[in-house]
Amino acid sequence: MFGTWYTAALLAIESQTVIALRLTALASGGPAAQSEGERMVSEKIDAAAEAIGTLMAGGSPDAVIARYREHVRANAERLGAHEVE
């Protein structure tokens, strides 16, 4: 109903939570921060490759954004749960 711009805006807003949680994890230092940094980079490479594959297979930008939102949601849950521990 709202179009691609709306879901892209939601992705941007939701991503801010993950960015804040990841910065907190990275700022703590140590092996957990090292692991999170490595995970972040590999996830970004994998997500970009997945997006390219989706578009090359004829998928829509909306499908790419929806999948990125799934990744962001999973990271928010993982990082949020980790922060509570």
Beta strands, then each sheet from edge to edge (+ up, - down):
end
